[in-house]
Amino acid sequence: MSENLLEIDHLTKRFGGVTAVDECSFTVQKGTITALIGPNGSGKTTAFNMITGYLKADSGEIRFNGETIARPRPADLYRRGLSRTFQQARIFPELTVEENLVVAAGYSWRQLFGRRVSEIDRERAKKMLGEFRLEAMAQLPSADLSYGQRKLLEFAAVLMSDPTLVLLDEPTAGVNPVMIDAMEQHIRQRHAAGVTFLIVEHDMQLVMRLCDPVIVLDHGAPIAFGSPDLIQKDTRVLEAYLGS
Amino acid sequence: MKLAITRAGLIRAGVFFLILILVPVVGGPGWLLNTLIFTIMYAALSSSWNLLGGYAGYPSLGHVAFFGIGAYATAIIFTGSVYGGYAPFFVLPLIGIAVALFSIPIGWVSMRTRADVFAIVTITLLFITQTLAFNLKNFTGGAQGKSVAPAPFDVSTYDWPFYYAMLILLAIAMGISLYFRRSKIGLSLATVRADEDKAHGVGVRVTAVKLIAFAVSAGLVAMVGGVWAYYVGFIYPQFAVDPLITIGMVLMAFLGGRGTLWGPVLGAFILVPAQEYFAQAFGASELYLLAYAAVFLVIMLFLPRGILPSISERLKRRRASAAGAARDSANAAPTAIPTSEVKAVR
């Protein structure tokens, strides 16, 4: 019996006359790599933004770790262990690679007044950079990184707080094949270490070999849920993607 | 960003402050000390503004409101009838702390807006404060102005206490600036400036660091205003809460380099003497305002990041290309990233 880490209940968001997310309900079980797929404009990113507090839902409820999140706020959720990345990797280009990790690691009020990068910070960052093979770049301004490296850095940064659930918004979009493999390896490693993932992704081959279960959204609501094999055979999914 | 306190940095600061400490002792033409007082005053104001406008990326155009509040606080505590002595200087820290605390709710409300909207909201703060200064006649004397206790200093060294008070405030402002850069406050502020929404998303205490920057910045500016009021001796709403002071401190930070330690100081040491010179050359007209506009245009067009960042950028590029050339001539592998060569000079 696996427990639900994230429960989305009748979440709705309208932009003017368009209902981007429509009475959307789904769950993410602990210990899974769940995929959220669907055609363009099906409401995946909007759902992500509501879950992570970047967008206020018109109605519906979000429960994380058994607790109802009445007013989802990004910083608050992040400290509770729910973190995310963005479709266009968002890092802090003026900071060094190391500082990007340090700032995301979280710090107490006391540490806020302490050193910018302490020895302990440096050790923690070094460990993560080692895992992501970015050690050599630790002291570079992160503006110098390639797009793929930025995606890796953003991913590494949100892991610094030891999250329980990570939402990845198109982790491999616009990234070269070598980097896609690297990203997949990192997701698997972290998954093995106990992190749960919810991933929006357009690379279907990756989704099919990495994720289980898969949730398919269309017009802002789930139309299918199940293992990759089931999803691939589902006629509603084919219709949604290809048109009937 | 170079953050360690280097020997070069220590020497630079040491020489800078040593020269300024010695100026009154060595002496010089009569106008020198007076010009320097205003130069150092603007350097302190601009450095304080930089804590918020530079590091946090919240370009306040209303900071002169706090300057005016500090000035009136000094004037009200030490009205014309009371003998002042050194007491107004010793009361400054209290004024600074009081204004810092007072500014927190203002910062909390105004920093719910960003960028240009924030700039406009803070302009409103400026005009509200000026209007209050005109109308709260019982406290401020309104348009008639308010006199501060006459300073009982010896004529030959009359300027000295004001000069050193301003210099100490500049040192404090720069010290806090340096501290911000070297602490997680500065790190957090840098994330706010770069991408505030993302900063929220990685758990940065955004509101707290913004308010710290706002309050410290406002408190310092108020202390400078206090010294100014005591120095000029008689203050009026239109001069104590003068939009030109706001424009001055912002312009100097832009000119020298926002978000740098020395940029605002450099900006002040260029613009204030230049302004004094033009005021002399063109008489007491306000033609120098045209020069202000011209300077601002030139900065925006050619040095959008200010003098210091532009210079360090150029140095960095030159060093990187020199390193690149060296590598090419050595026929080394072209894939290596010149980690050691690329060091920000800021």
Interface residues (C-beta under 8 A of the other chain):
Chain A: T52 G53 Y54 R73 P74 A75 Y78 R79 S83 R84 F86 R90 I91 F92 P93 E94 L95 T96 E99 V102 V103 A104 G106 Y107 W109 Q111 L112 F113 G114 R115 R116 V117 A136 M137 Q139 L140 P141 D144 A157 V158 S161
Chain B: M1 L3 R181 R182 S183 K184 I185 G186 L187 S188 A190 T191 R193 A194 D195 D197 K198 A199 H200 G201 V202 G203 V204 R205 V206 A208 V209 I337 T339 V342 A344
